[in-house]
């Protein structure tokens, strides 16, 4: 039982630190995750997120600048890489159906956020929608350049098969109920920046 309590507390802490979820959403996720366990959530208190948002704001502004270059950036895109790729293509279909034609994409997943919280490294996946290696490399170079220009220390071997890693990245996103992230937020931002 003690292991289970630790697991629930660790997950609550991680979800709160990610800065993407409200208290209600964290409770729902925990209930869903531990549906077969006998857990009284009233005995737990969800930690408050009092983070500064400084580093995250730099990342957010960089993604916005990339949208101006027809590269769509998605925050918290799916749980893992596989889900992230599925989400990024679902987003592409919505954009194309509404007359937009982004050149490429970049994103990070919830697993990447978790890694950033634990090890201060944030991995960014990039690519182009037609799976063209030459274009994907060009997009990777643009994403890398914009991250570097934002004074984020990045490492990348200039290969289409390697993610770009932001080094020494202290995850500090503060929860904001007014802002939408994931694919819905990325869609709205892209449309706002690329008004027809």
N, C-alpha and C positions, 0 to 999 in steps of 0.2 A: 504493500500500500504506500509506503514511504517513497519508493521509486516512482510510482504513479503520480504522487503529489509533486515530486520534483519535476517530472516530465511536464505536468500541466503548468507549473510555475514558470519553467524555462520557456515554454511555448508562449505563454501570456507576455512574458518579458520581451521576447523576440518580436512578437506582433506589435507590441506597443512601441518598441524602439524603431521598428521599420518606418513608423510615421504614416502609414497608409490606411490605418483602420481606426474606426471609432470604437468606443468602449462596447457598444452594442454589437458591432461586427465581430469584435474579438470574442465576445461571449458566444456568438453563433458559431464561429469557427471552432472554438474549443468544444462546444456541445456536439458538433458534427464529427469532429476528430475522435472524440472519446465516447461516441454514442453507446457503445456496448459496455462501458465501464460505469460503475455506480459512484458518480461524483456529484457532490453538492457544491455547485458553483458559488453559492452564497458564502461559503467559507474562504473563498479566495478574493483578494482585492487586486484589480487590474492596475499595474503600475502606471503612473502618469508620465506623459511624454513632455518633458520641459527642455527639449533640445533647442540649439541655437539656430539651426537651419542655414548657417553660413555656407558650408560646403555644398549642401544640396541646392541652394539657390544658384551657385555657380554652374552646377550641372544642368539645372533647369534652364538657365539662360543660354547655355551652350546648345541644348537640344532645340531651343527656339530659333537660334541663329542657323542651325542645320536645316530647319524646316524651310527657311528662306532659300536654301540651296537645293530644295526638293529632296531632302533626306529626312524621312520621318523618324523621330526618336520616341521610343515608348518606355515610360517608367513602369517598373514592376509588371513586366510583360509575361504573364503566366507563372506557374510555379517553378518549372524547370525548363531546360533548353527545348525539349520536344514541344511542350505546351507553348513556349514562347514563339517558336516558328509557326505553329498552328495559328496563334493569335495574330501574328504579323501578316500572314496571308489573308486572314479573315478581314483585317483592317484594309488591306490592299483592295479587296473585292468591293468593300463599301465605298472607298475613295474613287475607284474606277467607275462604279455605277453612278456616281455623282459628278462625273466629268473631270476628276483629278488624276494626274499621272505622275506620282512620285518616282524619282529615279531609283531611290534605294531606301534603306532603313538602318537603324541601329537600335538596340534595346538591351536591357538587362532584366533578369528574372528575379523572383523572390529568393531563389537559392543564391543568386549573386549578391543580393542585399544581405542575406544571412552571412555569407562569406566576408562581406565588407565589415559587418558588425564585429565578427570574430577575429578577422585578420587584417583589417584596414586595407584590403585590396578589392577594387570593384571591376569586374570583367564586363566589357561591352562587346556584344555580338553585332556584326554588321553584314551587309550583303546587298545584292540587287535582286529585284523581283524576277528577272528572267534567267537567273543562275548563270550569268555571263561572267566568267572569271576576270576578264579585263576590266569590266565596269565595276565589279565587286571590289577589286583592288583600288580603283580610283575612289570609290566611296570610302573604303577603309582609310585611305590617305587623307581624305577630307575630314573625316571624323577625328582621326589622330591629330591633325593640324589644329582643328578647332579646340580640342581638349587641351592641347599644349598651349595654345594662345590664351586659354583661360587660366594659365598658370597651374594646371593640374599635371603632376609628374606621371607620365605615361610610359609604358613599355609595350613594344610590339615589334615583331620580326618581319613586318611587311609581307606577311603571307595571308592569303585569303582564308586559309584553314586555321588561323590562330586568332583568338579574341584579343582585343586591345585591353590592357590592364592599367587601371589608374592606381598608382602606388600611394601608400600613406594616406589613403582616403578615409578620413574619420566620418562615419555615417552619422549625420546629425539632423535628419529630416524631422520637422515638427509636424504633427497632424494638423491639417487644415480642412475643415468641413466645407469650406466654400469652393474648394478646387477639386476637379475630377482628374484622375490619372489613368493608368492602364490604357487600353485601346480607345476607350470613349474620350478620355482627355486628349490623347494624341490626335485623334480625328478632329476634335474641335479646334485644337491649336493649329493643325496643318491647314484647315479651311480658313481660319482667321488670318494666318500669315500669307496664304496664297489666294487672296480674294480674287474672284473672277471679274 
